[in-house]
C-alpha cells in the first residue's frame, strides 16, 4: 500500500476538501493484504492505533513503536464515511 500526504495542492484530485489532512492511499496491489481488507485507492488514512497521522513521517514513527505480531487498527475515511481495518 503506497501512501501520499494529502495537502491543499492534491486534495481535490482525491475528492477531499482542501483543509482535510491525512495520508491518502495512492497505490495498492490488487492481490495484496490491504486490498483484501477492503481498502481502496483514494481512501484516507487518519489514525493508526488511535493516533492521528497526517504525514508519512508520523505514520512510520507510530508503526516503528508497534511490536511485531501485534494487531494494528487503522482508521480510514472514504468520502464522508469512516471505517476501521
Secondary structure, DSSP 8 states (H G I E B T S, - for coil): -EEEEE-TTTTGGGT--TT--EEEEEE--TTSHHHHTT--TT-EEEEETTEE--SHHHHHHHHHTS-TT----EEEEETTEEEE-
